[in-house]
Amino acid sequence: MTIRQYLRLRSDRYATATFVFLLLVGASAAGAPRILAIRIAIAVVVVAVVAAAFWSLFEIRCPNCAKRMGTAGFWGAVGPVRDPSPRCPHCGISIDAKMPGKPPGLQS
């Protein structure tokens, strides 16, 4: 598995969790009381969760040096394949390199 594949796996996991959250909120909001304050509170929570899911893509740690990859991790996860490929800003490993070990969170 390459680091790019790992980043895409993490991105897909976050996208799936966010989609399921939005479905659950939509289903529960349909039966919620029609009070404006409750609807506004639900909207604020939805925006906060979606923003947190988006922001978490910038916080993905490099599997080589364990520091945050920032924009390199974000574009590696959701962006097109570019030449030259993005590199970790801290240790310089390419995101097309093989994973140095088992990625955190995927140990069996």
N, C-alpha and C positions, 0 to 999 in steps of 0.2 A: 504494500500500500504506500502510495506517495503522500507527501504532506498536503498536496492539492486535494487528493481524494479524501483525506482526513478532514480538511477544511470544508469541503462540500458536504461530507457526512454530517458534520456539526451544523452547518447551515440548514440542511434539510431537516434535521431534528428540531431546530428552533422554529422553522417555518411550520412544521407539522403541529408542534405544541401550540403555536400562536393561532393557527387555523382552528384547532379543536377548542381552544379557549373562546374564540370569537363565535363559534357555533353554539357553545354552551351559554354564553352571555346572551346571544340572540334568542335562544329558546327560552331562557329565564326572563328576559326583558319583555317578551311577548305576553307573559302572564303577570308581569309586575303591575302595580297600581299606576294609574295614569297621572300621578302627582309629578309636577315639573321638577321639583328638587331631586326626586329619586332618579328620574331620567337623566338629569344633568350629572349626578354622582356616578351613574353607570357609564356615561360617556367619558367622564374624566378617568375612570378606572381603565376603560378600554384603551384610551389613548396612551395612558401610562404604561400599560402592559405591552402594547405594540412598540412603543418607543424603546422600552427596555430590551425587547427581543432584538430590535434593530441595532441598538447600541452594543449588545452582547457580542455581535459579530466583530466589533473592533477590539474586544477584550480577549479574544482567543489567544491562548499562550502558545508560544513556539514549542514544539515537542523536543527540540534540541537544547535550547537554553532556558526554557520555562519563563521567558519574559513576554510581555504582550506584543503581538505582532502589529497591532494598529491597522493602518490602511492596507498594508501588504496582506494581512490575514483576511480583511474584508473583501478586497478585490480578488484574492485567491479563491475565496469561498463562493462569491456570487458573480464575479466578472468573467469576461471571455478569456480564453487562453491567449496570452501575448508572448511575443518574443522580443526581448529577453523576459523571462518569467520574474515575477517579484521575488524579493529576498527578505529574510528577516532583517529588520533594521539593526538588530543587536549583534547577532552572530554571523549574519551573511549567508546562511544556508538558503538554497533555492527551494521554492515550494514544489518544484518538480523532482526533488531528491527523494530517495526512499526514506521512510520513517526510521529514525535512529533506534527506536525501541517500540514497545507497545504504547500506543497513545493513552494518555490519562483518561479514565472513564470507560475504556473498552477492554479492560483486563477480564479474562474469563476465569 
